[in-house]
Amino acid sequence: MNDRFFESDPKTEQDSPLSLLSLVSEGGRKHTQISPVASEEALWGQFSGHERSKLEKESAQFDALNTDIEKRERFYSALTGIATASDSYVSQEDRLKISAQIVRHAASPETVRQGHHQTCSATTAEYLLYKHDPAAVAQFTGDLVSSRQYSWKDMNITSTVPASIFKADEESRSKSGRDLSSQIFQMGMINVYWHGQNSGPFGLVHGPGAVRFEEVKPTSEPGDTGERLILHNESGDKVIARNPEVQAGAVQYMYMFATRDIPPNFVIENVKENTGVTLTVSDVHSLRAVISERTSAKQPLAIKIHAGNEPFLSQLLGYNSLTLDSVWHVLAVDDFNAKHNMVKIHDPARHEDNEQWISLDDLYRATTTPRSQAWKTTLTKLKH
């Protein structure tokens, strides 16, 4: 995470026409329509042989995890729209890939990855949505695939995402595990986030759509992962931030945008690091209370940690995923073992085995700025 690019001002957010609360209101989802759906057979009919058999098996696994009929119908409706869209910014081959990837993630959310990119907020939002409302992922992705656009709830504003979010990056995906469907969702949601801010980094004021988020080929500079925030005005395009990761609270922003619902604050931060829009904890006991309550209720939950703390430091260095711009990191909290004070987390920065159990004490310690010698040594290396 890199909070220095956007400091939250609660008053500004309330006054902003594109604030969180303006994304959700009475009247249902305002959603760019995709192609009509006949039935699930219209989806499976696009595939054949082993691929179809595999998808049907994953679909059955998804159905077992999601007993809400309405959500399942929305999921398959959006998915079939992606696979059968007549007008699309994405080739038919890629649309079928995207559909299959969404089914796989819905059946096994732990397969979601962020890759070699500083998109932990969007990846954690994607993972939590697959766990709690996978139809919202399919609908948002379907909007982008069919029109490159998404609509702000109950407002006369439609924003367009950069065409680069659909560009296949096979080499990067083969190395990091992030597939095309996740690339589109994550880059799309980060554009939603920046389009919705009235004040960008360095105090630049812009309107909806004036700023866009893109991923380009990284430079040879240490820590550059290729993310760019670009401002478009009368003078042309200007890069205003490199590797501009957003604050931890953006996870909830993206989750609410996709679902058009307002859940209780679910992103945990240490009170000493709080940006004003998250759920704060001050010690191990308060962290235990929050995690116990939310996991028992099966509600979405995420936490902001500093990757300079163990066990994250050793793990991320092993994956070459740690840079100066990504030391603050956000990940999902899945489960809690009260007897042993162990917490199950999903870390999107890990390229494999991204689900693990960690002690409550270690997790709380990770919410603070590290002071260990190992971190000081690592920090020196990262600066050079």
C-alpha positions in Angstrom: 0.0 0.0 0.0 1.2 3.6 -0.6 -1.0 6.0 1.3 1.0 9.1 0.5 -0.7 9.4 -2.9 -4.2 9.9 -1.4 -4.9 11.3 2.0 -8.6 10.8 2.9 -10.5 13.8 4.1 -13.9 12.7 5.5 -15.5 16.1 4.9 -14.2 16.1 1.3 -15.5 12.6 0.7 -19.0 13.6 2.0 -19.1 16.7 -0.2 -17.8 14.9 -3.3 -20.5 14.2 -5.9 -18.8 10.8 -6.4 -18.4 9.9 -2.8 -18.9 6.3 -1.5 -22.5 7.0 -0.5 -23.4 8.3 -3.9 -22.6 5.0 -5.4 -25.4 3.3 -3.6 -29.1 4.3 -3.3 -32.7 3.2 -3.7 -33.8 1.7 -7.0 -31.5 -1.2 -7.8 -28.3 -1.5 -9.9 -27.7 0.9 -12.7 -25.7 -1.4 -15.0 -24.7 -1.4 -18.6 -26.8 -4.1 -20.2 -25.1 -7.0 -21.9 -26.5 -9.5 -24.4 -29.7 -11.3 -23.5 -29.2 -14.8 -22.0 -31.2 -17.9 -23.1 -29.9 -20.3 -20.5 -26.8 -21.9 -19.0 -26.7 -24.1 -22.1 -26.0 -20.9 -24.1 -22.8 -20.6 -22.1 -21.6 -24.2 -22.1 -22.5 -24.4 -25.8 -19.5 -22.1 -26.5 -17.1 -24.8 -25.3 -16.5 -28.4 -26.2 -14.8 -31.6 -25.1 -12.5 -31.6 -22.1 -12.8 -27.8 -21.6 -16.6 -28.0 -21.3 -16.4 -30.9 -18.9 -14.0 -29.1 -16.7 -16.1 -25.9 -16.7 -19.3 -27.9 -15.8 -17.4 -29.5 -12.9 -16.2 -26.1 -11.7 -19.7 -24.7 -12.2 -21.1 -27.5 -10.0 -18.5 -26.6 -7.3 -19.6 -22.9 -7.6 -23.3 -23.9 -7.2 -22.5 -25.9 -4.1 -20.8 -22.8 -2.6 -23.6 -20.4 -3.6 -27.1 -21.5 -2.6 -28.7 -18.1 -3.3 -30.7 -18.8 -6.5 -30.9 -15.1 -7.4 -27.2 -14.6 -7.1 -26.5 -17.7 -9.2 -28.9 -16.5 -11.9 -27.2 -13.1 -12.0 -23.8 -14.8 -12.2 -24.7 -17.0 -15.1 -26.5 -14.2 -16.9 -23.5 -11.9 -16.8 -21.2 -14.8 -17.7 -23.2 -15.8 -20.7 -23.3 -12.2 -21.8 -19.5 -12.1 -21.8 -19.1 -15.4 -23.8 -21.8 -14.6 -26.4 -21.5 -10.8 -26.8 -21.9 -9.7 -30.4 -20.3 -6.3 -29.9 -17.2 -6.3 -27.7 -13.8 -4.7 -27.3 -12.4 -8.2 -26.7 -12.0 -11.0 -29.2 -14.2 -14.1 -29.0 -11.2 -16.2 -28.0 -10.4 -13.9 -25.1 -14.1 -13.6 -24.1 -14.2 -17.4 -23.7 -11.0 -17.4 -21.7 -12.4 -14.7 -19.4 -15.7 -16.6 -18.9 -13.8 -19.8 -18.0 -11.5 -17.9 -15.7 -14.4 -16.3 -13.9 -16.0 -19.7 -13.4 -12.7 -21.1 -12.0 -12.3 -18.1 -9.5 -16.0 -18.4 -8.4 -15.5 -22.1 -7.7 -12.1 -21.5 -6.0 -11.6 -17.9 -4.9 -8.1 -18.7 -3.6 -7.0 -18.8 -7.3 -7.2 -15.0 -7.5 -3.8 -13.3 -7.9 -2.4 -9.8 -8.2 0.8 -10.9 -10.0 3.8 -8.6 -10.2 1.6 -5.5 -9.8 0.8 -3.2 -6.9 -2.9 -3.9 -7.0 -3.4 -5.5 -3.6 -6.5 -3.3 -2.9 -8.3 -4.3 -6.1 -7.2 -8.0 -5.8 -8.5 -8.2 -2.2 -11.8 -6.7 -3.3 -12.0 -9.2 -6.1 -11.3 -12.1 -3.8 -13.8 -11.0 -1.3 -16.4 -10.5 -4.0 -15.8 -14.0 -5.3 -16.4 -15.2 -1.8 -19.5 -13.2 -1.1 -21.1 -12.0 -4.4 -19.4 -13.5 -7.4 -22.2 -12.2 -9.7 -20.9 -8.7 -9.0 -17.5 -9.6 -10.4 -19.1 -11.1 -13.5 -21.4 -8.1 -14.0 -18.7 -5.5 -13.7 -16.3 -7.4 -15.9 -19.1 -7.9 -18.4 -19.8 -4.2 -18.6 -16.1 -3.5 -19.4 -15.8 -6.3 -21.9 -18.9 -5.2 -23.8 -18.5 -1.4 -23.8 -15.3 -0.4 -21.9 -17.7 1.6 -19.7 -19.3 1.5 -16.3 -22.0 3.7 -14.8 -22.1 5.6 -11.6 -25.2 4.7 -9.6 -28.3 6.8 -10.2 -26.2 9.6 -11.9 -25.8 10.9 -15.4 -22.2 9.9 -15.5 -20.6 7.1 -17.5 -16.9 6.6 -17.4 -14.7 4.8 -19.9 -11.6 2.7 -19.0 -8.4 2.6 -21.0 -8.3 0.0 -23.8 -5.0 -1.2 -22.4 -6.8 -3.1 -19.6 -7.7 -5.7 -22.2 -4.2 -6.1 -23.5 -3.0 -9.7 -23.1 0.3 -9.9 -21.1 1.0 -13.6 -21.5 4.6 -13.4 -20.2 3.6 -11.5 -17.0 0.6 -13.8 -16.4 2.7 -17.0 -16.9 5.2 -15.8 -14.3 2.8 -14.4 -11.7 -0.4 -16.3 -12.1 -2.7 -13.3 -12.7 -5.1 -14.1 -15.5 -6.9 -11.9 -18.0 -10.2 -11.8 -16.1 -8.4 -10.5 -13.0 -6.3 -8.1 -15.0 -9.5 -6.5 -16.4 -11.3 -6.5 -13.0 -8.4 -5.1 -11.1 -7.4 -2.4 -13.6 -11.0 -1.5 -14.1 -11.7 -1.1 -10.4 -8.6 1.0 -9.8 -9.8 3.3 -12.6 -13.2 3.4 -10.8 -11.4 4.5 -7.6 -9.4 7.3 -9.3 -12.3 8.5 -11.4 -14.2 8.9 -8.2 -11.7 11.1 -6.4 -12.0 14.9 -6.8 -8.5 15.5 -5.7 -5.7 13.4 -7.1 -2.1 13.1 -5.9 -0.1 16.4 -5.5 -3.4 18.3 -5.1 -4.3 18.2 -8.8 -8.1 18.8 -9.2 -9.8 16.9 -12.0 -13.3 15.7 -13.0 -14.5 12.2 -13.5 -12.5 10.4 -16.2 -9.8 13.0 -16.4 -7.4 10.6 -14.6 -6.8 7.1 -15.8 -4.8 4.2 -14.4 -2.7 2.1 -16.8 -0.1 -0.6 -16.7 2.9 -0.1 -19.0 6.2 -2.0 -19.4 8.3 -1.3 -16.3 11.5 0.6 -16.5 14.8 -0.7 -15.2 14.5 1.4 -12.0 14.3 -0.6 -8.8 10.7 -1.3 -7.6 9.0 -0.1 -10.8 6.1 -2.4 -11.6 4.7 -0.4 -14.5 1.6 1.2 -12.9 1.0 4.8 -14.0 -1.7 7.4 -13.1 -2.2 9.6 -16.1 -3.9 13.0 -16.2 -5.6 14.1 -19.4 -6.2 17.8 -20.1 -6.0 20.4 -22.8 -2.2 20.1 -22.8 -2.3 16.3 -23.4 -1.4 13.3 -21.2 0.9 13.7 -18.2 2.0 10.9 -15.9 1.3 12.3 -12.4 2.2 9.2 -10.3 4.3 6.1 -10.8 3.1 2.9 -9.0 0.2 4.8 -7.4 -1.3 2.2 -5.1 -4.3 3.4 -3.2 -5.3 3.4 0.5 -6.6 0.4 2.3 -10.1 1.8 2.5 -10.3 1.5 -1.3 -11.1 -2.2 -0.8 -14.4 -1.3 0.7 -14.9 1.5 -2.0 -14.5 -1.1 -4.8 -16.6 -3.7 -3.0 -19.5 -1.3 -2.6 -19.2 -0.1 -6.2 -19.5 -3.6 -7.5 -22.4 -4.8 -5.2 -24.2 -1.4 -4.8 -24.6 -2.2 -1.2 -23.1 -0.6 2.0 -21.7 -3.2 4.4 -20.3 -2.2 7.8 -16.6 -1.0 7.6 -14.6 -4.1 7.0 -11.0 -3.0 6.5 -8.9 -3.2 9.7 -6.2 -0.7 10.4 -4.1 0.0 13.4 -5.4 3.1 15.0 -1.9 4.7 14.7 -1.9 4.2 11.0 -5.6 5.0 10.4 -6.6 7.1 7.3 -10.1 7.9 8.7 -12.3 5.5 6.7 -11.6 2.1 8.1 -12.1 -0.1 11.2 -9.5 0.6 13.8 -7.8 -1.6 16.4 -5.5 -0.6 19.2 -4.2 -3.9 20.6 -4.4 -7.7 20.2 -7.6 -7.9 22.2 -9.5 -5.4 20.0 -8.2 -7.2 16.9 -9.4 -10.5 18.3 -12.9 -9.1 19.0 -13.3 -7.7 15.5 -12.0 -10.9 13.7 -14.1 -13.2 15.9 -17.3 -11.2 15.3 -16.9 -10.7 11.6 -15.7 -14.2 10.7 -18.5 -15.8 12.8 -21.0 -13.7 10.9 -19.3 -14.7 7.6 -18.9 -11.0 6.6 -16.2 -9.7 4.3 -13.0 -8.7 6.2 -9.6 -7.3 5.2 -6.6 -5.9 7.1 -3.8 -3.5 6.3 -0.4 -4.8 7.3 3.2 -3.6 6.9 5.1 -6.2 4.8 8.3 -5.4 6.7 7.0 -7.5 9.5 7.4 -11.3 9.7 6.2 -13.7 8.3 5.4 -11.4 5.4 8.9 -10.0 5.0 10.5 -13.3 4.2 7.6 -14.5 2.0 7.4 -11.4 -0.2 11.2 -11.1 -0.5 11.1 -14.7 -1.7 8.6 -13.8 -4.4 10.5 -10.6 -5.3 7.2 -8.8 -4.6 8.4 -6.2 -2.1 9.2 -2.6 -3.2 9.4 0.8 -1.4 5.9 1.6 -2.8 4.3 -1.6 -1.6 5.4 -2.0 2.0 1.9 -1.2 3.2 -0.2 -4.1 2.0 -3.8 -5.2 2.3 -5.1 -8.8 2.4 -8.3 -10.7 3.3 -9.1 -12.3 6.6 -11.0 -15.6 6.1 -11.4 -17.5 9.3 -10.5 -17.5 13.0 -9.6 -20.4 15.3 -10.5 -19.0 18.8 -9.0 -22.0 20.7 -5.5 -21.5 19.3 -5.7 -17.8 18.4 -4.9 -18.4 14.8 -6.2 -16.4 11.8 -6.6 -17.6 8.3 -5.6 -15.0 5.7 -5.5 -14.7 1.9 -2.4 -12.8 0.7 -2.9 -11.7 -3.0 0.9 -11.0 -3.3 1.9 -14.6 -3.0 2.0 -16.4 -6.3 1.2 -19.8 -4.7 -0.1 -21.0 -1.4 -1.7 -17.6 -0.8 -3.9 -19.0 2.0 -2.2 -19.5 5.3 -2.8 -19.5 9.1 -1.0 -16.9 11.2 -1.0 -16.3 14.9 -3.1 -13.4 16.2 -0.1 -11.9 17.8 1.9 -11.9 14.6 -1.0 -10.4 12.7 -1.5 -7.6 15.1 2.3 -6.9 15.1 2.1 -6.7 11.3 -0.4 -3.8 11.5 2.4 -1.6 13.0 5.5 0.0 11.5 8.4 -2.6 11.9 11.5 -1.8 13.9 13.5 -5.0 13.5 17.1 -5.1 12.2 15.9 -7.4 9.4 13.6 -4.7 8.2 16.2 -2.0 8.5 18.6 -4.1 6.4 15.9 -4.8 3.8 14.9 -1.1 3.7 18.5 -0.2 2.9 18.6 -2.7 0.0 15.3 -1.5 -1.4 16.6 2.1 -1.5 19.5 1.0 -3.7 
